[in-house]
Amino acid sequence: MEIQNRRRRSLLLAAAILIVSAPASIHAEEAYPNRQITVVNGNAAGSGPDIIARHFSEAVRHKSGQTVIVENKVGALTNIASQRVAQARPDGYTVLMGSGSSAFAINSAIFKSLPFDPLADFDPITSTITTPFAFAVAENSKIGSFAELVKMIREKKGRALFGYPNSISLAAAELLKQRLNLEAVGVAFKSIPDTHAALAAGEIDFFVSDLTFRRGKLLALTTAERSPVAEGVPGAREVGLEDFDLYSWFGVWAPRGTPEHVKAKLAGWIEESVRSEATRVKFAAMGYVPWPGVNGEAFRTFTAAEIKKWKAIVEIAKIPTL
């Protein structure tokens, strides 16, 4: 009888624990977020990627009612920012917003090793923006067309200088050199604004810029065709660059292992903003196109395909690894 009573008491205790813990678990899911969220971005404040991060951070702040701060971890072509998030606690309070094309796809191809695994160390949340890049020169440059840029590079016979603030800018310039048999020397810069300043000061001859560049001339896009957000700028095919179609894509990622309900909330809030008319109008003026609806594992699959594509480009263009 005593043994039966002990068993009964044990069963009752276990049932009580389940009854108490189940509502707590449900409450924990409903509570997210209940404190500050940190959005990490690998670009300088005021740059295009930073503006994108701050725009969607504001959407999260508005929907969540919590403070959202943007932390600019600049350096190593965005690897510092990516590593910061990869090593963060997977609870939804530290997320990465930035260019996946640069941080994950291209960096996987041009770096001998990365301090994180783009596919294994992150949970993709959602896509946000795409944009072409463009071959750019200073406003006061005598160069007025892409053909004239190529002519200048040839005439300098290896002394032409191009700047690059990120990996897609470097890769596009190197691919141009390979396709047209050109010689030019790359100069690394910490940020897009720094590269703009160097171009205006005559320290470099050209660089491959995003479309936020407004203090110079955009000569041709890195995408095969023209873009509705870059009126009057020819596409790569139009200026004689065949099989040249490079663009930047942006998204949001959390550390691997972030709870599903947290990821679902973030994805819903951000995608609603991506699809809004306010977002379309704001970013059209900057040369950006909203790119909604690529979430979760579909986004991971897309990223894996982009890594494969860029590794092939880097090999074909013989871009040196870093």
N, C-alpha and C positions, 0 to 999 in steps of 0.2 A: 504493500500500500504506500509506504514512504517513497519507494522508487517511482511509483506512478504519480504521486503528488509533485515530486521534483521535476519529472518530465513535463507535467502540466504547467508548472510554474515557468519552466524554460521556454515552452511554446508560447505562453502568454507574454513573456518578456520580449521574445523575438517579434511577435506580432505588434507589440507596442512600439518597438524600435522602427519597424517598417511604417507604421501609421504616422509616427512623428517625423521620420526622415523624408517620406515622399512629398509632403507639402513643402518642406524646406527646399527640396530639389527644384520643385516647380517654381517656388518663389525666387530661387536663384536665377532661373532662366528669365523670369519676368523683370528682374531687377536691372538687367544690363541695358544701358550703362548707368552706374551709380557714382561715377567719379570722372575725373579728367581723362580725355583721350589724347594721345600724342600721335600726330601724323609726321612721319619722317620723309624728307625729300632730299635727294642728293645734289640739288642745284642751288645756286645762289639766290638770295632774296631778290625779287624783281624780274627774274628770268621767266621765260615762257612756262617751263615745267613747274616753277614755284607758283605762278599765277593759277595754273590748273589745280595744283594741290590745295591752295587756299580757297579756291572757288568751291570745290567739293567738300572741303573741311567745314566750310560754312553751312553747307547743306546738312551735314551730319550734326553740327551744333544745333541747327534749327529744329531738326527732327528729334534729337535725343534730349535736348534741354540741358546738356552738360557742356562744360568748357572743352573746347578743342583747340590745341595749339599745334603750330607747324614748326618743326625742328629741322633746320637746314644743316645737314651733315655733308658738307662739300669736300670732295677730294677723291683721288684714285678713280676718276671717271665713274663716279657714283657707287663704287664698291663699298666705301665706308658706310654709306647709308643703308645699303642692302644688308651688310653684315650686322649692323646695329639691330635691324628688325629680325633677322634670322635667329639671333641669339636672345631675343626678348621673350618674356613669358607669353605663352599662347592663350591669352585671355581676352583679346579684343581691345586692349587699352594701348597697344602700340601697333601701328600699321604703316605700311609703305605705300606712298602715292608717287608715281613717277613714270618714266619711260621704260617700259619693259623691253622695247626694241634695243635700247642702249644697255640698260642694267643687266639684262638676262641674255638676250639673243646674241648681240654683238660682242659683249664682254666675254661670253663663253667661247667665242671664236678667236678673239685677239689676245686674251690673257692665257699664259701657259697654265696657270691655276688660279682659282678663285677661293676666297675664304668662306664660301658658302656654296650650296648646290641649288641652282635656280628652280629645279623641279622638286627636289626632295625636302628642302628646308622652308618652303612657303606654301600656304593655302591661298590660291587665287580667289579674290572676292568678285571683282567685276571689271569689265573694260570701261574706258571713259572717252578717249579722244584719239583721233589719228590726224597726222599732218604731213605734207611733203616738206622736204628741205629745198634749198635753192643755192646755186653758186652765186656768191655775192662779192661785190667790190665796193670801195668807198664812194661816197657821193661825189667827191671832187676828182675821181679817177677819169682819165681820158678814155678808158675802156667803156664802150657802150653796148657791146653785144657778146654773146658767148664765143662767137668766132674770134673776136678781138682778144678775148681772154686767153684762148688757146694759142693764138699768135704770140702774145706777150710771153707766155710760159716758154714757148719754143725759143724765142729770141734771147731769153735770159740764160738758156743752156745750163740748167741745173741750179741757178741762183734764185729762182722764184720761191717765195715763201708763202705757205698757207697756214692759217691758224686752225686749231681744233680744240673746242672746249668739252667735247664729249665723244663717245666712241662712234656714233653714226656719222658725225662730221668727219672724223678721221677716215673711216671706212669708205665713205663716198668719195673723198678726195683721192685716196689711194686707188680706188677702182677706176676713177677718171684717168689717172696716170697710166694705169695698165691698159685700158681700152684704147687710148689715143697715143700710147708710147711717149709719154711726157716725163720730164724730170722736174721735180719740185721738192722742197724740204718742208716738213711739217714742224710747227712750233706749238707746243702744248700750252693751254691756258686753263686757269682754274674755273672760269665761268664764262657763260655767253656774253654778259656785259663787258667782261675784261677783253674778250676777243673783238667785240664791236669797237672798243676804245683803241685797241692796237691797230685795227684796220683804218680807223679815222685818222690816226696819227701817222700813218704810212709805214708802220713797223712790219706789216705783212702785206702781201699783194692781193690775196683773196681768201675766202673761207666758205665752207658749206654751212649755211645758217638756217635756223628755223625761220618761219615767216613773221616772227615778231620784229625782225630787223627793219627799222624804218629810217635809218640814217645812211642809207647807201642804195646801190642799185642791185636788183635781183635779175640775173641774166638768163637763167634757165632752171627749171625744177629738176629734182632728182627722181620724180615719178615719170613714167612713160608718157602720160598724157597731161594736158593742162588741168588745172584745178579751178573749181568755181570760187575758191577763196583766195586765188592769186591772179586777179584779172590782169591780162596783158602779158603774163610771163609764160614763155613757151615751155612745153614739156620736153623731156630728154630726147624722145624720138624725133621731135621736130627740129632739133639742133644737131642731129646726126649721131646720137648715142643710142645704139640698138641694144636690146636686152638690158636696159638700165631702168630699174623700177624700184627705188628705195624710198621708204617712208618710215615715219616714227609712229609708234602706237603706245598708248598710255593705259594704265590701270591701277588697281588697288590690290594689295596683298597683305596677308596676316602671317604670323609665324605658324609653321606646321603644327597641327594639333589643336587649333582654335576651335571651340565648340560650334556645332552646326547652327544652333539658334543664334549665336553671335554673328556668324558669317551671313546668315540669312537677313538679319536686321540691317547690317551694313550694306549688303548688296541692294536691298530694297530701297533704302534711303538714297544711296548714290545713283542707282539707275533711274529713279524718279527724276532726279536733278539732271542727269545726262539727257533724258528725253524731253526736258522742258524747253519751251520756246525762248525763255530768257537765256538759257545756256547756249542755244543755237545762235542767237543774235550776238551775244557777247563774244563768242569765240570765232564767229565768222569774220569779225573785224580784225582778228589776230592771225587768221590763216589756219584755224583749227576746225575740224569737223567732228561733231559728236558721234560716238561709236558705242551704242548701248547693246546690252543683251548677251555678251559673251561672259558666262559666269562659271565658277567652280571648275569641275573637271574638264569641261569643254575649253575653258581658258588655259588649263594646264596642257591639254593636247595641242592647242594652237601655239603655245609657247615652245613646246618641244619641236614642232615643225619649223618654227622660226629659227631656233638654234641650229637645226640641221641646215636650213637654207643659208644662214650667215656663215657657217663653217665652210660651206662649199664656195661662197663668194670670196671669203678670205683666202682660201687655197688657190682659187683661180686667179685672183688679183695679186697673189704673192705678197699679201700684207704681212709685214713682220710682226711677230707676237711680242707682247710686252711682259 
